[in-house]
């Protein structure tokens, strides 16, 4: 007969990831910006980074004009002024490109926010700034706003 050992021990649960209490607001924002902008670590050459930015800008224009589902890689390549094969060197599929666009745009937004929020002390000031910057960012990037 098997006996089951029933003790009051509970398995350790993984704690939810949240900012440490000692981490300052600015350090937290710096880590957030680094997370969003750090994705291109393997592309060291400046020309390669510029090409990728050209592709992303062209993708935003095409996605805003045609919609993500109707956009074609050929249209994006044409808009960027490069061959289709060059697009596939940077993004293996249209889905990867569709994920790359918001990542790049949100990295820019969070970098702007992190720079502007440094002197804000209260939650209300930070929230007001966030909302104002979000609306201003959409105004300055209308194609991005249409893509949303």
PANU-553927 format. One record per residue (C-alpha): residue number from 1; residue in one letter; chain; x, y, z. Coordinates in nm, 4 decimals, decimal comma. Example, Ala and Ser with C-alpha at 12.3 -4.5 7.8 and 13.67 -1.06 7.14 Angstrom:
// PANU-553927
[1; "A"; "A"; [1,2300; -0,4500; 0,7800]]
[2; "S"; "A"; [1,3670; -0,1060; 0,7140]]
// end
This chain:
// PANU-553927
[1; "X"; "A"; [0,0000; 0,0000; 0,0000]]
[2; "X"; "A"; [0,1426; 0,3351; -0,1061]]
[3; "X"; "A"; [0,1418; 0,6161; 0,1410]]
[4; "X"; "A"; [0,1223; 0,9742; 0,0341]]
[5; "X"; "A"; [0,3280; 1,2257; 0,2256]]
[6; "X"; "A"; [0,0994; 1,5215; 0,2759]]
[7; "X"; "A"; [0,2842; 1,8020; 0,4350]]
[8; "X"; "A"; [0,1963; 2,1619; 0,4638]]
[9; "X"; "A"; [0,4809; 2,2564; 0,2336]]
[10; "X"; "A"; [0,3638; 2,4437; -0,0715]]
[11; "X"; "A"; [0,5670; 2,4582; -0,3893]]
[12; "X"; "A"; [0,7529; 2,7816; -0,4346]]
[13; "X"; "A"; [0,5774; 3,0066; -0,6807]]
[14; "X"; "A"; [0,7618; 3,2269; -0,9193]]
[15; "X"; "A"; [0,7211; 3,5841; -0,8105]]
[16; "X"; "A"; [0,5677; 3,8231; -1,0576]]
[17; "X"; "A"; [0,8182; 4,0411; -1,2322]]
[18; "X"; "A"; [0,7931; 4,3993; -1,1073]]
[19; "X"; "A"; [1,0374; 4,6825; -1,0605]]
[20; "X"; "A"; [1,2389; 4,6589; -0,7431]]
[21; "X"; "A"; [1,1446; 4,9184; -0,4804]]
[22; "X"; "A"; [1,5001; 5,0549; -0,4745]]
[23; "X"; "A"; [1,5048; 5,1188; -0,8463]]
[24; "X"; "A"; [1,4359; 5,4818; -0,9212]]
[25; "X"; "A"; [1,1830; 5,5940; -1,1766]]
[26; "X"; "A"; [1,4533; 5,7149; -1,4157]]
[27; "X"; "A"; [1,6433; 5,3869; -1,3930]]
[28; "X"; "A"; [1,3225; 5,1980; -1,4632]]
[29; "X"; "A"; [1,2518; 5,4096; -1,7701]]
[30; "X"; "A"; [1,6115; 5,3701; -1,8894]]
[31; "X"; "A"; [1,5751; 4,9932; -1,8645]]
[32; "X"; "A"; [1,2471; 5,0087; -2,0554]]
[33; "X"; "A"; [1,3996; 5,2162; -2,3340]]
[34; "X"; "A"; [1,7025; 4,9864; -2,3492]]
[35; "X"; "A"; [1,4706; 4,6863; -2,3808]]
[36; "X"; "A"; [1,2840; 4,8377; -2,6751]]
[37; "X"; "A"; [1,5872; 4,9753; -2,8550]]
[38; "X"; "A"; [1,8290; 4,6900; -2,7861]]
[39; "X"; "A"; [1,6857; 4,4452; -3,0393]]
[40; "X"; "A"; [1,9339; 4,5168; -3,3195]]
[41; "X"; "A"; [2,2511; 4,4160; -3,1376]]
[42; "X"; "A"; [2,3665; 4,1813; -3,4139]]
[43; "X"; "A"; [2,3540; 4,4500; -3,6851]]
[44; "X"; "A"; [2,6648; 4,6473; -3,6060]]
[45; "X"; "A"; [2,7204; 4,8235; -3,9334]]
[46; "X"; "A"; [2,5713; 5,1670; -3,9728]]
[47; "X"; "A"; [2,4661; 5,1070; -4,3343]]
[48; "X"; "A"; [2,2766; 4,7971; -4,2306]]
[49; "X"; "A"; [2,0925; 4,9922; -3,9607]]
[50; "X"; "A"; [2,0036; 5,2665; -4,2085]]
[51; "X"; "A"; [1,8686; 5,0095; -4,4564]]
[52; "X"; "A"; [1,6551; 4,8528; -4,1883]]
[53; "X"; "A"; [1,5163; 5,1963; -4,0946]]
[54; "X"; "A"; [1,4376; 5,2663; -4,4622]]
[55; "X"; "A"; [1,2471; 4,9380; -4,4825]]
[56; "X"; "A"; [1,0528; 5,0149; -4,1649]]
[57; "X"; "A"; [0,9608; 5,3653; -4,2868]]
[58; "X"; "A"; [0,8449; 5,2228; -4,6200]]
[59; "X"; "A"; [0,6453; 4,9537; -4,4391]]
[60; "X"; "A"; [0,4654; 5,2158; -4,2291]]
[61; "X"; "A"; [0,3696; 5,4084; -4,5432]]
[62; "X"; "A"; [0,2434; 5,0962; -4,7211]]
[63; "X"; "A"; [0,0624; 4,9613; -4,4130]]
[64; "X"; "A"; [-0,1079; 5,2989; -4,3639]]
[65; "X"; "A"; [-0,2095; 5,3181; -4,7302]]
[66; "X"; "A"; [-0,3152; 4,9570; -4,7945]]
[67; "X"; "A"; [-0,3596; 4,8029; -4,4508]]
[68; "X"; "A"; [-0,1358; 4,5331; -4,3098]]
[69; "X"; "A"; [-0,3366; 4,2424; -4,4490]]
[70; "X"; "A"; [-0,3414; 4,3767; -4,8069]]
[71; "X"; "A"; [0,0164; 4,5050; -4,8121]]
[72; "X"; "A"; [0,2675; 4,3021; -5,0096]]
[73; "X"; "A"; [0,6402; 4,2731; -4,9592]]
[74; "X"; "A"; [0,6836; 4,3828; -5,3224]]
[75; "X"; "A"; [0,4959; 4,7059; -5,2487]]
[76; "X"; "A"; [0,7180; 4,7726; -4,9484]]
[77; "X"; "A"; [1,0311; 4,7034; -5,1510]]
[78; "X"; "A"; [0,9097; 4,9365; -5,4239]]
[79; "X"; "A"; [0,8329; 5,2089; -5,1689]]
[80; "X"; "A"; [1,1794; 5,1661; -5,0151]]
[81; "X"; "A"; [1,3479; 5,1634; -5,3569]]
[82; "X"; "A"; [1,5211; 4,8297; -5,3118]]
[83; "X"; "A"; [1,4822; 4,4744; -5,4393]]
[84; "X"; "A"; [1,2457; 4,2345; -5,2662]]
[85; "X"; "A"; [1,5371; 4,0103; -5,1725]]
[86; "X"; "A"; [1,6838; 4,2927; -4,9640]]
[87; "X"; "A"; [1,3671; 4,3089; -4,7574]]
[88; "X"; "A"; [1,3971; 3,9369; -4,6836]]
[89; "X"; "A"; [1,7582; 3,9869; -4,5703]]
[90; "X"; "A"; [1,6265; 4,1970; -4,2816]]
[91; "X"; "A"; [1,2802; 4,0511; -4,2208]]
[92; "X"; "A"; [1,2106; 3,6853; -4,3081]]
[93; "X"; "A"; [0,8355; 3,7429; -4,3532]]
[94; "X"; "A"; [0,5716; 4,0112; -4,3693]]
[95; "X"; "A"; [0,4639; 3,9075; -4,0206]]
[96; "X"; "A"; [0,8123; 3,9801; -3,8854]]
[97; "X"; "A"; [0,8046; 4,3172; -4,0572]]
[98; "X"; "A"; [0,4583; 4,3883; -3,9151]]
[99; "X"; "A"; [0,5978; 4,3189; -3,5667]]
[100; "X"; "A"; [0,9113; 4,5235; -3,6317]]
[101; "X"; "A"; [0,7221; 4,8424; -3,7151]]
[102; "X"; "A"; [0,5543; 4,8910; -3,3755]]
[103; "X"; "A"; [0,8694; 4,7839; -3,1948]]
[104; "X"; "A"; [1,0694; 5,0585; -3,3662]]
[105; "X"; "A"; [0,7996; 5,3239; -3,3245]]
[106; "X"; "A"; [0,7336; 5,2421; -2,9601]]
[107; "X"; "A"; [1,1072; 5,2518; -2,8895]]
[108; "X"; "A"; [1,1151; 5,6063; -3,0270]]
[109; "X"; "A"; [0,8098; 5,7031; -2,8252]]
[110; "X"; "A"; [0,9463; 5,5619; -2,4993]]
[111; "X"; "A"; [1,2821; 5,7304; -2,5590]]
[112; "X"; "A"; [1,1048; 6,0656; -2,6006]]
[113; "X"; "A"; [0,8950; 6,0010; -2,2925]]
[114; "X"; "A"; [1,1946; 5,8985; -2,0815]]
[115; "X"; "A"; [1,3738; 6,2188; -2,1783]]
[116; "X"; "A"; [1,0751; 6,4417; -2,1033]]
[117; "X"; "A"; [0,9637; 6,2791; -1,7772]]
[118; "X"; "A"; [1,2901; 6,3186; -1,5859]]
[119; "X"; "A"; [1,1805; 6,6287; -1,3953]]
[120; "X"; "A"; [0,8247; 6,5098; -1,3254]]
[121; "X"; "A"; [0,7800; 6,4005; -0,9653]]
[122; "X"; "A"; [0,4161; 6,3051; -0,9213]]
[123; "X"; "A"; [0,2184; 6,0303; -1,0854]]
[124; "X"; "A"; [-0,0331; 6,2859; -1,2111]]
[125; "X"; "A"; [0,2396; 6,4860; -1,3882]]
[126; "X"; "A"; [0,3832; 6,1699; -1,5436]]
[127; "X"; "A"; [0,0441; 6,0469; -1,6622]]
[128; "X"; "A"; [-0,0487; 6,3868; -1,8049]]
[129; "X"; "A"; [0,2834; 6,4007; -1,9903]]
[130; "X"; "A"; [0,2384; 6,0442; -2,1196]]
[131; "X"; "A"; [-0,1066; 6,1189; -2,2577]]
[132; "X"; "A"; [0,0044; 6,4480; -2,4107]]
[133; "X"; "A"; [0,3119; 6,2868; -2,5707]]
[134; "X"; "A"; [0,1051; 5,9958; -2,7038]]
[135; "X"; "A"; [-0,1330; 6,2352; -2,8778]]
[136; "X"; "A"; [0,1539; 6,4519; -3,0003]]
[137; "X"; "A"; [0,3449; 6,1483; -3,1279]]
[138; "X"; "A"; [0,0385; 6,0386; -3,3254]]
[139; "X"; "A"; [0,0028; 6,3912; -3,4667]]
[140; "X"; "A"; [0,3682; 6,3985; -3,5740]]
[141; "X"; "A"; [0,3506; 6,0441; -3,7170]]
[142; "X"; "A"; [0,0130; 6,0282; -3,8936]]
[143; "X"; "A"; [0,0983; 5,7186; -4,0974]]
[144; "X"; "A"; [0,1885; 5,5351; -3,7784]]
[145; "X"; "A"; [-0,1383; 5,6491; -3,6208]]
[146; "X"; "A"; [-0,3359; 5,5171; -3,9210]]
[147; "X"; "A"; [-0,1554; 5,1839; -3,8934]]
[148; "X"; "A"; [-0,2743; 5,1416; -3,5361]]
// end
